[in-house]
């Protein structure tokens, strides 16, 4: 009567910003067969600032509790790079665990840090859509994690609804200019950006690894779920690690 169901390999949950418009499609685009992807949203106004992200953290536990209340979720990830570095990984994990105590909690900045370590990057250049106040916090967070930021450049956008409309062609050139010759890797920060579409060709152009938020997030949640799948066409991280 019953079989293992469509999602017999793993069930992965994502808590997104209420304003998010890019991550769901990217995750389904990357997702291997047999894995369930489950999404919910936490309230935030259409404003990405340190203050708005800090307020938004108070809704993470409620949002995570809406995912698979049967307790079968394997991993739950907070899908916001800037939010997870502003709020901090420890608090994010604690809030997610309140709502989904049986799932392994993680965050997008945790995924990025794990990805950068996996490719053995020490010196990184960073391209972001963020305001300068977020960029400063990102540099400090990455340097506290043991990396040297050779350069960071931001588009100075506040609204998530603007970040999702940055064209991949413009983003590729902006990210290329943010890179430095002495960096081990380029990191394109923000799940709202359509960087997944350009990561592979940008790597070929620069001759070095390129990490982007959504690529790193899928890689990380798969590995947390104990899945070894390799995915072609989206950079060295998913192909080789």
N, CA, C and O of each residue as an XYZ file, in Angstrom:
964
protein
N       0.822     -1.201      0.000
C       0.000      0.000      0.000
C       0.865      1.264      0.000
O       0.623      2.179     -0.787
N       1.851      1.316      0.862
C       2.744      2.470      0.936
C       4.105      2.130      0.330
O       4.582      1.002      0.446
N       4.724      3.121     -0.318
C       6.128      2.990     -0.703
C       6.929      4.069      0.022
O       6.436      4.656      0.985
N       8.132      4.333     -0.416
C       8.979      5.299      0.278
C       8.617      6.751     -0.033
O       9.135      7.669      0.604
N       7.733      6.963     -1.004
C       7.346      8.321     -1.362
C       8.349      8.969     -2.303
O       9.419      8.420     -2.566
N       7.990     10.138     -2.803
C       8.866     10.834     -3.744
C      10.168     11.318     -3.106
O      11.185     11.455     -3.785
N      10.131     11.570     -1.821
C      11.256     12.224     -1.143
C      11.949     11.244     -0.205
O      12.178     11.546      0.967
N      12.279     10.075     -0.729
C      12.816      9.015      0.114
C      14.283      9.215      0.478
O      14.781      8.577      1.405
N      14.991     10.108     -0.252
C      16.413     10.302      0.030
C      16.648     11.335      1.125
O      17.529     11.153      1.965
N      15.875     12.411      1.128
C      16.013     13.459      2.154
C      14.900     14.475      1.989
O      14.330     14.630      0.909
N      14.601     15.166      3.085
C      13.651     16.275      3.079
C      14.347     17.499      3.652
O      14.834     17.486      4.782
N      14.384     18.547      2.856
C      15.140     19.743      3.216
C      14.210     20.945      3.239
O      13.460     21.176      2.291
N      14.262     21.705      4.321
C      13.426     22.887      4.481
C      14.238     24.166      4.365
O      15.418     24.211      4.714
N      13.578     25.204      3.865
C      14.210     26.514      3.727
C      13.283     27.575      4.312
O      12.102     27.638      3.973
N      13.829     28.401      5.189
C      13.115     29.574      5.689
C      13.654     30.779      4.922
O      14.832     31.119      5.030
N      12.781     31.417      4.147
C      13.178     32.531      3.284
C      12.618     33.845      3.795
O      11.728     33.863      4.646
N      13.143     34.946      3.270
C      12.544     36.250      3.518
C      11.174     36.316      2.851
O      10.952     35.681      1.820
N      10.269     37.072      3.428
C       8.956     37.267      2.809
C       9.078     37.878      1.417
O       8.194     37.691      0.581
N      10.149     38.596      1.165
C      10.361     39.301     -0.101
C      11.105     38.473     -1.148
O      11.257     38.928     -2.282
N      11.567     37.286     -0.805
C      12.458     36.498     -1.656
C      11.766     36.001     -2.938
O      10.638     35.510     -2.892
N      12.469     36.138     -4.097
C      11.894     35.751     -5.380
C      12.813     34.897     -6.258
O      12.453     34.589     -7.394
N      13.972     34.515     -5.768
C      14.951     33.814     -6.600
C      15.261     32.404     -6.113
O      15.431     31.495     -6.925
N      15.337     32.212     -4.818
C      15.889     30.982     -4.256
C      15.081     29.744     -4.622
O      15.667     28.720     -4.974
N      13.751     29.805     -4.549
C      12.960     28.590     -4.788
C      13.252     27.995     -6.157
O      13.483     26.791     -6.272
N      13.243     28.820     -7.192
C      13.511     28.297     -8.527
C      14.931     27.741     -8.634
O      15.144     26.695     -9.247
N      15.901     28.436     -8.042
C      17.278     27.945     -8.084
C      17.409     26.597     -7.389
O      18.100     25.710     -7.891
N      16.762     26.432     -6.250
C      16.863     25.166     -5.526
C      16.237     24.018     -6.318
O      16.805     22.927     -6.372
N      15.079     24.249     -6.931
C      14.468     23.195     -7.751
C      15.306     22.897     -8.982
O      15.354     21.754     -9.437
N      15.966     23.911     -9.525
C      16.824     23.716    -10.693
C      18.004     22.809    -10.364
O      18.434     22.021    -11.206
N      18.525     22.914     -9.154
C      19.692     22.145     -8.746
C      19.358     20.802     -8.100
O      20.224     19.932     -8.006
N      18.144     20.627     -7.665
C      17.808     19.501     -6.787
C      17.856     18.143     -7.496
O      17.199     17.973     -8.523
N      18.610     17.184     -6.979
C      18.604     15.837     -7.536
C      17.274     15.124     -7.245
O      16.501     15.557     -6.391
N      17.025     14.039     -7.960
C      15.806     13.257     -7.756
C      15.781     12.633     -6.355
O      16.820     12.334     -5.764
N      14.579     12.451     -5.856
C      14.389     11.766     -4.589
C      14.518     12.640     -3.361
O      14.499     12.141     -2.236
N      14.653     13.964     -3.567
C      14.837     14.894     -2.447
C      13.666     15.868     -2.418
O      13.307     16.446     -3.444
N      13.081     16.046     -1.261
C      11.982     16.985     -1.097
C      12.483     18.336     -0.647
O      13.290     18.437      0.277
N      11.995     19.384     -1.309
C      12.321     20.759     -0.929
C      11.058     21.424     -0.400
O      10.013     21.385     -1.049
N      11.152     22.028      0.768
C       9.984     22.592      1.445
C      10.327     24.012      1.887
O      11.361     24.247      2.513
N       9.443     24.958      1.552
C       9.740     26.377      1.754
C       8.702     27.058      2.635
O       7.509     26.757      2.578
N       9.192     27.979      3.444
C       8.324     28.859      4.214
C       8.988     30.231      4.252
O      10.119     30.395      3.794
N       8.280     31.208      4.799
C       8.795     32.584      4.785
C       8.611     33.254      6.147
O       7.629     33.031      6.856
N       9.588     34.073      6.474
C       9.524     34.880      7.690
C       9.348     36.342      7.292
O       9.930     36.807      6.312
N       8.541     37.053      8.062
C       8.172     38.421      7.696
C       9.372     39.367      7.729
O      10.186     39.331      8.652
N       9.460     40.207      6.710
C      10.379     41.342      6.683
C       9.817     42.338      5.683
O       9.201     41.947      4.691
N      10.025     43.611      5.938
C       9.637     44.607      4.947
C      10.621     44.565      3.777
O      11.663     43.916      3.868
N      10.301     45.246      2.695
C      11.162     45.227      1.509
C      12.337     46.174      1.719
O      12.477     47.188      1.035
N      13.175     45.812      2.685
C      14.304     46.656      3.072
C      15.363     45.766      3.709
O      15.102     45.107      4.716
N      16.550     45.746      3.124
C      17.634     44.907      3.646
C      18.649     45.812      4.330
O      19.584     46.317      3.710
N      18.435     45.998      5.629
C      19.339     46.781      6.464
C      19.637     45.970      7.713
O      18.965     44.977      7.990
N      20.639     46.391      8.462
C      20.955     45.687      9.706
C      19.759     45.707     10.653
O      19.487     44.715     11.330
N      19.053     46.819     10.703
C      17.906     46.937     11.611
C      16.752     46.030     11.191
O      16.174     45.336     12.029
N      16.413     46.029      9.906
C      15.283     45.216      9.446
C      15.585     43.728      9.581
O      14.699     42.950      9.934
N      16.805     43.328      9.309
C      17.176     41.916      9.432
C      17.170     41.479     10.896
O      16.784     40.350     11.200
N      17.586     42.342     11.788
C      17.563     42.020     13.217
C      16.132     41.827     13.709
O      15.862     40.905     14.479
N      15.212     42.689     13.274
C      13.806     42.537     13.661
C      13.216     41.244     13.101
O      12.463     40.549     13.783
N      13.556     40.940     11.887
C      13.041     39.772     11.181
C      13.418     38.457     11.874
O      12.689     37.471     11.764
N      14.545     38.435     12.581
C      15.008     37.215     13.241
C      13.982     36.661     14.220
O      13.945     35.455     14.464
N      13.155     37.527     14.781
C      12.156     37.086     15.745
C      11.055     36.223     15.157
O      10.285     35.620     15.904
N      10.961     36.148     13.820
C       9.924     35.333     13.182
C      10.446     34.000     12.659
O       9.679     33.225     12.088
N      11.723     33.720     12.839
C      12.302     32.497     12.272
C      11.744     31.232     12.917
O      11.473     30.251     12.224
N      11.572     31.247     14.232
C      11.069     30.052     14.915
C       9.648     29.727     14.465
O       9.330     28.569     14.192
N       8.794     30.746     14.386
C       7.419     30.515     13.932
C       7.398     29.948     12.521
O       6.674     28.996     12.233
N       8.201     30.544     11.647
C       8.221     30.090     10.256
C       8.707     28.653     10.152
O       8.117     27.853      9.425
N       9.767     28.316     10.865
C      10.306     26.957     10.755
C       9.323     25.908     11.267
O       9.343     24.764     10.813
N       8.472     26.288     12.202
C       7.485     25.341     12.744
C       6.408     24.978     11.740
O       5.673     24.016     11.957
N       6.294     25.717     10.650
C       5.259     25.422      9.652
C       5.679     24.345      8.659
O       4.870     23.926      7.831
N       6.924     23.891      8.727
C       7.434     22.906      7.774
C       7.361     21.488      8.333
O       7.970     21.190      9.360
N       6.620     20.617      7.659
C       6.537     19.190      7.993
C       6.421     18.943      9.504
O       7.367     18.467     10.131
N       5.277     19.261     10.074
C       5.105     19.061     11.519
C       5.136     17.602     11.974
O       5.074     17.326     13.172
N       5.234     16.652     11.010
C       5.415     15.249     11.407
C       6.832     14.964     11.885
O       7.119     13.860     12.347
N       7.723     15.953     11.778
C       9.089     15.794     12.275
C      10.026     15.089     11.320
O      11.108     14.667     11.728
N       9.641     14.945     10.051
C      10.454     14.177      9.103
C      11.476     15.008      8.340
O      12.189     14.476      7.489
N      11.562     16.306      8.631
C      12.535     17.160      7.955
C      13.950     16.779      8.400
O      14.211     16.634      9.594
N      14.855     16.620      7.442
C      16.234     16.235      7.762
C      17.130     17.442      8.020
O      17.937     17.426      8.950
N      16.997     18.484      7.207
C      17.827     19.694      7.299
C      16.919     20.900      7.149
O      15.976     20.874      6.358
N      17.196     21.963      7.905
C      16.483     23.216      7.713
C      17.506     24.336      7.606
O      18.411     24.446      8.434
N      17.355     25.168      6.578
C      18.334     26.221      6.290
C      17.650     27.576      6.207
O      16.608     27.718      5.566
N      18.233     28.555      6.849
C      17.785     29.940      6.711
C      18.444     30.510      5.463
O      19.663     30.676      5.422
N      17.637     30.813      4.440
C      18.157     31.174      3.139
C      18.322     32.668      2.928
O      17.652     33.256      2.078
N      19.208     33.283      3.694
C      19.523     34.701      3.493
C      20.960     34.928      3.938
O      21.288     34.727      5.107
N      21.805     35.339      3.027
C      23.216     35.546      3.364
C      23.388     36.707      4.332
O      24.009     36.560      5.385
N      22.839     37.855      3.974
C      23.003     39.035      4.829
C      22.309     38.838      6.170
O      22.838     39.231      7.210
N      21.126     38.229      6.148
C      20.405     37.995      7.399
C      21.169     37.093      8.343
O      21.206     37.339      9.549
N      21.782     36.045      7.804
C      22.470     35.107      8.683
C      23.759     35.676      9.255
O      24.179     35.273     10.339
N      24.399     36.612      8.543
C      25.596     37.207      9.137
C      25.253     38.346     10.086
O      25.984     38.589     11.046
N      24.145     39.054      9.832
C      23.708     40.097     10.754
C      23.178     39.483     12.060
O      23.537     39.923     13.152
N      22.332     38.477     11.931
C      21.746     37.825     13.112
C      22.774     36.942     13.807
O      22.790     36.852     15.034
N      23.629     36.292     13.030
C      24.637     35.381     13.565
C      24.197     33.938     13.468
O      23.028     33.619     13.684
N      25.128     33.073     13.144
C      24.807     31.657     12.934
C      24.224     30.985     14.172
O      23.303     30.177     14.059
N      24.742     31.305     15.336
C      24.273     30.640     16.559
C      22.809     30.956     16.834
O      22.030     30.056     17.149
N      22.427     32.235     16.719
C      21.029     32.568     16.977
C      20.115     31.984     15.902
O      19.028     31.492     16.206
N      20.556     32.039     14.648
C      19.746     31.454     13.580
C      19.487     29.980     13.862
O      18.349     29.520     13.775
N      20.532     29.243     14.197
C      20.371     27.808     14.481
C      19.414     27.581     15.653
O      18.578     26.679     15.612
N      19.540     28.392     16.682
C      18.666     28.242     17.845
C      17.210     28.511     17.495
O      16.326     27.780     17.941
N      16.947     29.544     16.706
C      15.571     29.875     16.314
C      14.974     28.790     15.413
O      13.820     28.399     15.587
N      15.753     28.313     14.463
C      15.249     27.252     13.591
C      14.935     25.987     14.379
O      13.942     25.313     14.104
N      15.773     25.665     15.351
C      15.577     24.448     16.139
C      14.353     24.516     17.043
O      13.790     23.484     17.408
N      13.941     25.724     17.403
C      12.707     25.859     18.179
C      11.511     25.330     17.385
O      10.625     24.679     17.938
N      11.500     25.617     16.093
C      10.377     25.215     15.266
C      10.528     23.855     14.633
O       9.531     23.189     14.356
N      11.766     23.423     14.396
C      12.016     22.137     13.730
C      13.112     21.397     14.489
O      14.234     21.285     13.995
N      12.805     20.891     15.680
C      13.840     20.339     16.559
C      14.511     19.074     16.045
O      15.603     18.737     16.503
N      13.888     18.363     15.105
C      14.482     17.121     14.607
C      15.401     17.322     13.414
O      16.098     16.393     13.005
N      15.410     18.530     12.849
C      16.194     18.802     11.645
C      17.539     19.426     12.013
O      17.658     20.118     13.024
N      18.555     19.171     11.176
C      19.845     19.828     11.345
C      19.704     21.289     10.900
O      19.349     21.540      9.748
N      19.971     22.250     11.778
C      19.811     23.662     11.389
C      21.085     24.227     10.773
O      22.192     23.881     11.185
N      20.917     25.098      9.784
C      22.062     25.780      9.203
C      21.594     27.087      8.583
O      20.413     27.428      8.647
N      22.528     27.817      7.983
C      22.193     29.116      7.397
C      23.015     29.318      6.135
O      23.950     28.569      5.854
N      22.646     30.345      5.381
C      23.342     30.564      4.125
C      24.791     30.995      4.338
O      25.668     30.574      3.584
N      25.059     31.817      5.336
C      26.451     32.202      5.555
C      27.268     31.006      6.033
O      28.459     30.918      5.735
N      26.654     30.091      6.764
C      27.334     28.857      7.166
C      27.705     28.045      5.934
O      28.806     27.501      5.846
N      26.773     27.968      4.978
C      27.018     27.239      3.732
C      28.174     27.861      2.959
O      29.031     27.148      2.438
N      28.199     29.184      2.883
C      29.260     29.879      2.148
C      30.617     29.623      2.789
O      31.589     29.333      2.091
N      30.688     29.725      4.090
C      31.952     29.496      4.787
C      32.427     28.062      4.562
O      33.612     27.833      4.321
N      31.516     27.103      4.638
C      31.871     25.697      4.384
C      32.351     25.510      2.948
O      33.302     24.768      2.700
N      31.699     26.178      2.011
C      32.081     26.064      0.608
C      33.460     26.648      0.364
O      34.270     26.042     -0.336
N      33.739     27.814      0.928
C      35.053     28.441      0.755
C      36.161     27.573      1.349
O      37.257     27.487      0.795
N      35.873     26.941      2.464
C      36.858     26.031      3.057
C      37.034     24.782      2.206
O      38.144     24.261      2.099
N      35.967     24.298      1.606
C      36.044     23.096      0.773
C      36.940     23.302     -0.440
O      37.625     22.375     -0.872
N      36.938     24.514     -0.991
C      37.787     24.790     -2.150
C      39.155     25.348     -1.742
O      39.953     25.749     -2.589
N      39.409     25.366     -0.433
C      40.699     25.803      0.119
C      41.017     27.259     -0.201
O      42.176     27.607     -0.429
N      39.999     28.107     -0.218
C      40.200     29.537     -0.449
C      40.560     30.227      0.864
O      39.925     29.991      1.892
N      41.562     31.064      0.825
C      41.952     31.859      1.991
C      41.725     33.347      1.739
O      41.305     34.084      2.631
N      42.008     33.775      0.517
C      41.876     35.181      0.132
C      40.713     35.276     -0.862
O      40.733     34.640     -1.915
N      39.712     36.069     -0.517
C      38.515     36.113     -1.366
C      38.125     37.547     -1.705
O      38.218     38.453     -0.877
N      37.689     37.721     -2.939
C      37.056     38.970     -3.366
C      35.551     38.757     -3.299
O      35.069     37.648     -3.529
N      34.808     39.814     -2.987
C      33.370     39.682     -2.737
C      32.599     40.735     -3.520
O      32.934     41.919     -3.493
N      31.562     40.284     -4.215
C      30.619     41.180     -4.900
C      29.257     41.020     -4.255
O      28.808     39.895     -4.038
N      28.590     42.125     -3.941
C      27.296     42.069     -3.259
C      26.349     43.114     -3.857
O      26.785     44.026     -4.559
N      25.038     42.970     -3.569
C      24.108     44.039     -3.914
C      23.884     45.013     -2.767
O      23.112     45.960     -2.920
N      24.528     44.813     -1.631
C      24.131     45.420     -0.366
C      24.551     46.877     -0.200
O      25.383     47.409     -0.934
N      23.925     47.498      0.814
C      24.365     48.794      1.315
C      25.705     48.647      2.023
O      26.101     47.544      2.401
N      26.388     49.753      2.197
C      27.723     49.708      2.792
C      27.702     49.176      4.221
O      28.659     48.526      4.643
N      26.640     49.434      4.972
C      26.600     48.943      6.357
C      26.597     47.419      6.403
O      27.193     46.830      7.305
N      25.936     46.774      5.447
C      25.944     45.314      5.383
C      27.301     44.822      4.894
O      27.821     43.832      5.408
N      27.878     45.501      3.909
C      29.196     45.100      3.413
C      30.250     45.126      4.519
O      31.086     44.226      4.606
N      30.210     46.145      5.352
C      31.185     46.213      6.448
C      31.029     45.024      7.387
O      32.017     44.431      7.820
N      29.791     44.683      7.697
C      29.559     43.537      8.580
C      29.992     42.240      7.911
O      30.495     41.336      8.578
N      29.800     42.142      6.592
C      30.196     40.918      5.895
C      31.712     40.735      5.913
O      32.201     39.630      6.149
N      32.444     41.794      5.670
C      33.901     41.708      5.736
C      34.340     41.238      7.117
O      35.171     40.337      7.235
N      33.784     41.846      8.158
C      34.162     41.469      9.519
C      33.816     40.017      9.815
O      34.593     39.309     10.455
N      32.649     39.570      9.349
C      32.212     38.196      9.610
C      33.142     37.203      8.918
O      33.554     36.212      9.521
N      33.471     37.464      7.661
C      34.337     36.555      6.919
C      35.753     36.555      7.483
O      36.397     35.508      7.549
N      36.233     37.712      7.883
C      37.575     37.766      8.462
C      37.620     37.073      9.820
O      38.627     36.454     10.165
N      36.544     37.170     10.590
C      36.472     36.441     11.858
C      36.464     34.933     11.634
O      36.878     34.168     12.506
N      35.990     34.508     10.459
C      35.955     33.087     10.113
C      37.284     32.601      9.534
O      37.427     31.422      9.211
N      38.265     33.516      9.400
C      39.597     33.107      8.988
C      39.983     33.437      7.560
O      41.039     33.010      7.092
N      39.143     34.195      6.853
C      39.447     34.564      5.474
C      40.003     35.988      5.412
O      39.774     36.800      6.308
N      40.731     36.265      4.344
C      41.154     37.632      4.057
C      40.331     38.135      2.883
O      40.323     37.514      1.819
N      39.645     39.242      3.063
C      38.846     39.832      1.993
C      39.729     40.817      1.244
O      40.117     41.854      1.781
N      40.044     40.482     -0.005
C      40.937     41.332     -0.793
C      40.224     42.577     -1.311
O      40.848     43.616     -1.522
N      38.910     42.463     -1.514
C      38.096     43.598     -1.942
C      36.629     43.213     -1.803
O      36.266     42.055     -2.007
N      35.790     44.178     -1.459
C      34.349     43.982     -1.490
C      33.735     45.176     -2.213
O      34.080     46.328     -1.950
N      32.824     44.877     -3.124
C      32.109     45.925     -3.835
C      30.623     45.622     -3.784
O      30.208     44.485     -4.005
N      29.816     46.645     -3.492
C      28.365     46.482     -3.403
C      27.638     47.409     -4.354
O      28.153     48.456     -4.743
N      26.443     47.012     -4.718
C      25.612     47.810     -5.618
C      24.816     48.879     -4.881
O      24.160     49.704     -5.518
N      24.862     48.881     -3.556
C      24.178     49.877     -2.727
C      22.663     49.837     -2.923
O      22.001     50.873     -2.987
N      22.135     48.625     -3.017
C      20.689     48.443     -3.125
C      20.113     48.114     -1.756
O      20.682     47.322     -1.005
N      18.998     48.721     -1.444
C      18.336     48.427     -0.170
C      17.191     47.443     -0.333
O      16.977     46.599      0.537
N      16.452     47.533     -1.430
C      15.243     46.727     -1.583
C      15.545     45.359     -2.199
O      16.244     45.251     -3.207
N      14.998     44.319     -1.565
C      15.108     42.979     -2.121
C      14.465     42.919     -3.507
O      14.932     42.194     -4.385
N      13.396     43.683     -3.693
C      12.692     43.693     -4.980
C      13.532     44.306     -6.097
O      13.238     44.091     -7.273
N      14.573     45.067     -5.751
C      15.521     45.550     -6.746
C      16.632     44.527     -6.983
O      17.083     44.346     -8.114
N      17.068     43.864     -5.921
C      18.147     42.879     -6.055
C      17.776     41.757     -7.019
O      18.629     41.272     -7.762
N      16.522     41.345     -7.013
C      16.099     40.238     -7.870
C      16.059     40.633     -9.338
O      15.973     39.764    -10.205
N      16.119     41.939     -9.635
C      16.020     42.406    -11.016
C      17.371     42.777    -11.637
O      17.423     43.237    -12.778
N      18.456     42.581    -10.897
C      19.772     42.826    -11.471
C      20.021     41.788    -12.567
O      19.964     40.588    -12.298
N      20.290     42.225    -13.778
C      20.422     41.282    -14.890
C      21.674     40.432    -14.727
O      22.696     40.933    -14.258
N      21.620     39.155    -15.105
C      22.816     38.310    -15.025
C      23.997     38.868    -15.811
O      25.143     38.718    -15.388
N      23.736     39.506    -16.944
C      24.821     40.063    -17.748
C      25.531     41.199    -17.006
O      26.760     41.263    -16.983
N      24.745     42.093    -16.401
C      25.344     43.169    -15.614
C      26.092     42.597    -14.408
O      27.195     43.037    -14.085
N      25.481     41.615    -13.751
C      26.078     41.020    -12.561
C      27.423     40.372    -12.890
O      28.371     40.483    -12.112
N      27.510     39.701    -14.031
C      28.759     39.045    -14.416
C      29.892     40.069    -14.554
O      31.007     39.829    -14.092
N      29.606     41.195    -15.181
C      30.635     42.213    -15.352
C      30.965     42.899    -14.028
O      32.130     43.180    -13.747
N      29.937     43.170    -13.212
C      30.167     43.775    -11.902
C      31.034     42.857    -11.028
O      31.970     43.315    -10.372
N      30.715     41.567    -11.026
C      31.473     40.609    -10.217
C      32.907     40.482    -10.731
O      33.843     40.368     -9.940
N      33.078     40.500    -12.046
C      34.426     40.419    -12.614
C      35.271     41.603    -12.140
O      36.448     41.437    -11.819
N      34.681     42.780    -12.097
C      35.409     43.962    -11.663
C      35.687     43.947    -10.163
O      36.636     44.578     -9.699
N      34.857     43.223     -9.401
C      35.082     43.118     -7.960
C      36.222     42.166     -7.629
O      36.809     42.253     -6.550
N      36.541     41.262     -8.542
C      37.621     40.312     -8.303
C      38.968     41.030     -8.274
O      39.114     42.121     -8.824
N      39.948     40.402     -7.623
C      41.307     40.920     -7.596
C      42.266     39.814     -8.034
O      41.976     38.636     -7.823
N      43.397     40.166     -8.638
C      44.327     39.140     -9.121
C      44.855     38.218     -8.025
O      45.186     37.064     -8.296
N      44.936     38.716     -6.786
C      45.517     37.920     -5.706
C      44.495     37.108     -4.922
O      44.852     36.476     -3.928
N      43.229     37.110     -5.343
C      42.221     36.316     -4.622
C      42.280     34.857     -5.053
O      42.579     34.547     -6.206
N      41.991     33.966     -4.107
C      41.880     32.536     -4.422
C      40.532     32.206     -5.041
O      40.404     31.233     -5.785
N      39.528     33.018     -4.734
C      38.173     32.770     -5.217
C      37.393     34.070     -5.179
O      37.729     35.006     -4.453
N      36.339     34.096     -5.986
C      35.390     35.209     -5.986
C      34.093     34.714     -5.368
O      33.610     33.635     -5.711
N      33.536     35.489     -4.467
C      32.261     35.159     -3.831
C      31.225     36.199     -4.219
O      31.410     37.391     -3.970
N      30.124     35.745     -4.835
C      28.995     36.622     -5.155
C      27.937     36.383     -4.085
O      27.310     35.324     -4.045
N      27.746     37.360     -3.234
C      26.917     37.218     -2.040
C      25.483     37.655     -2.301
O      25.255     38.704     -2.903
N      24.513     36.858     -1.852
C      23.081     37.184     -1.841
C      22.284     36.154     -2.636
O      22.534     35.912     -3.817
N      21.309     35.555     -1.939
C      20.436     34.586     -2.577
C      19.461     35.189     -3.556
O      18.906     34.472     -4.389
N      19.234     36.499     -3.480
C      18.296     37.157     -4.389
C      18.878     37.373     -5.780
O      18.131     37.488     -6.751
N      20.203     37.428     -5.886
C      20.850     37.660     -7.179
C      20.764     36.413     -8.056
O      20.783     35.289     -7.556
N      20.671     36.624     -9.365
C      20.607     35.508    -10.311
C      22.009     35.057    -10.720
O      22.307     34.898    -11.903
N      22.850     34.859     -9.728
C      24.246     34.516     -9.988
C      24.426     33.063    -10.411
O      25.437     32.717    -11.022
N      23.454     32.209    -10.094
C      23.563     30.815    -10.506
C      23.682     30.697    -12.028
O      24.297     29.759    -12.535
N      23.098     31.643    -12.744
C      23.104     31.614    -14.207
C      24.464     31.943    -14.806
O      24.706     31.649    -15.976
N      25.353     32.547    -14.029
C      26.628     33.014    -14.587
C      27.844     32.373    -13.945
O      28.963     32.600    -14.405
N      27.661     31.580    -12.899
C      28.805     31.131    -12.109
C      29.762     30.275    -12.922
O      30.975     30.419    -12.774
N      29.264     29.396    -13.769
C      30.139     28.493    -14.507
C      30.982     29.260    -15.529
O      32.195     29.063    -15.600
N      30.348     30.135    -16.321
C      31.119     30.865    -17.330
C      32.038     31.909    -16.703
O      33.082     32.237    -17.265
N      31.650     32.433    -15.537
C      32.534     33.377    -14.858
C      33.790     32.667    -14.350
O      34.884     33.228    -14.402
N      33.636     31.444    -13.863
C      34.808     30.665    -13.466
C      35.750     30.453    -14.644
O      36.966     30.597    -14.516
N      35.176     30.111    -15.782
C      36.004     29.882    -16.969
C      36.729     31.166    -17.383
O      37.885     31.123    -17.804
N      36.055     32.289    -17.261
C      36.661     33.566    -17.646
C      37.772     33.983    -16.687
O      38.808     34.492    -17.113
N      37.554     33.765    -15.395
C      38.520     34.217    -14.391
C      39.616     33.191    -14.125
O      40.699     33.547    -13.660
N      39.343     31.921    -14.416
C      40.322     30.880    -14.146
C      40.485     30.558    -12.677
O      41.551     30.118    -12.247
N      39.424     30.777    -11.896
C      39.462     30.484    -10.463
C      38.057     30.106    -10.003
O      37.094     30.359    -10.727
N      37.915     29.508     -8.821
C      36.579     29.160     -8.329
C      35.728     30.396     -8.060
O      36.222     31.426     -7.603
N      34.446     30.268     -8.354
C      33.459     31.294     -8.028
C      32.397     30.637     -7.171
O      31.779     29.649     -7.568
N      32.194     31.193     -5.998
C      31.147     30.719     -5.089
C      30.016     31.736     -5.126
O      30.259     32.935     -4.989
N      28.789     31.277     -5.309
C      27.634     32.156     -5.157
C      26.698     31.556     -4.123
O      26.747     30.356     -3.851
N      25.860     32.379     -3.557
C      25.093     31.975     -2.388
C      24.238     30.730     -2.628
O      24.292     29.791     -1.834
N      23.458     30.704     -3.696
C      22.519     29.603     -3.871
C      23.198     28.302     -4.276
O      22.744     27.219     -3.908
N      24.274     28.407     -5.026
C      25.089     27.236     -5.335
C      25.656     26.639     -4.044
O      25.577     25.429     -3.829
N      26.224     27.488     -3.190
C      26.790     27.031     -1.922
C      25.721     26.433     -1.025
O      25.968     25.442     -0.337
N      24.528     27.029     -1.026
C      23.464     26.541     -0.149
C      23.020     25.133     -0.535
O      22.877     24.276      0.338
N      22.799     24.875     -1.835
C      22.394     23.534     -2.234
C      23.490     22.515     -1.936
O      23.212     21.428     -1.431
N      24.724     22.866     -2.246
C      25.839     21.968     -1.930
C      25.866     21.627     -0.437
O      26.026     20.467     -0.060
N      25.710     22.631      0.388
C      25.818     22.448      1.842
C      24.678     21.594      2.398
O      24.924     20.683      3.188
N      23.446     21.873      2.000
C      22.337     21.099      2.563
C      22.378     19.652      2.079
O      21.996     18.744      2.818
N      22.833     19.427      0.856
C      22.994     18.046      0.397
C      24.015     17.308      1.248
O      23.787     16.165      1.647
N      25.134     17.953      1.526
C      26.161     17.282      2.321
C      25.697     17.074      3.765
O      26.005     16.044      4.364
N      24.967     18.030      4.328
C      24.427     17.841      5.676
C      23.450     16.681      5.729
O      23.339     16.000      6.748
N      22.743     16.456      4.630
C      21.802     15.341      4.561
C      22.491     14.019      4.249
O      21.831     12.985      4.148
N      23.809     14.046      4.096
C      24.562     12.828      3.830
C      24.528     12.376      2.384
O      24.741     11.200      2.088
N      24.256     13.320      1.476
C      24.111     12.981      0.055
C      25.341     13.440     -0.724
O      25.757     14.590     -0.582
N      25.931     12.570     -1.544
C      27.185     12.884     -2.232
C      27.018     13.402     -3.659
O      28.006     13.506     -4.386
N      25.805     13.726     -4.076
C      25.533     14.068     -5.473
C      26.454     15.174     -5.989
O      26.695     16.163     -5.296
N      26.967     15.000     -7.209
C      27.725     16.018     -7.921
C      26.833     16.571     -9.034
O      26.101     15.820     -9.678
N      26.895     17.867     -9.253
C      26.010     18.534    -10.214
C      26.849     19.337    -11.188
O      27.654     20.172    -10.775
N      26.670     19.093    -12.472
C      27.443     19.762    -13.515
C      26.800     21.087    -13.931
O      25.584     21.258    -13.851
N      27.638     22.010    -14.371
C      27.159     23.216    -15.017
C      27.004     24.430    -14.127
O      26.568     25.484    -14.589
N      27.359     24.298    -12.835
C      27.156     25.406    -11.897
C      28.405     25.658    -11.050
O      28.303     26.030     -9.881
N      29.569     25.454    -11.639
C      30.808     25.742    -10.945
C      31.485     24.530    -10.342
O      30.914     23.444    -10.246
N      32.743     24.760     -9.932
C      33.574     23.677     -9.431
C      33.057     23.082     -8.131
O      33.194     21.883     -7.892
N      32.463     23.922     -7.295
C      32.012     23.438     -5.993
C      31.071     22.248     -6.137
O      31.308     21.190     -5.555
N      30.000     22.422     -6.916
C      29.011     21.361     -7.068
C      29.528     20.224     -7.940
O      29.086     19.083     -7.800
N      30.450     20.522     -8.828
C      30.983     19.486     -9.723
C      32.037     18.627     -9.058
O      32.087     17.419     -9.290
N      32.895     19.239     -8.223
C      34.083     18.537     -7.737
C      34.090     18.242     -6.243
O      34.922     17.467     -5.773
N      33.190     18.839     -5.502
C      33.249     18.699     -4.040
C      31.942     18.139     -3.463
O      31.830     17.961     -2.250
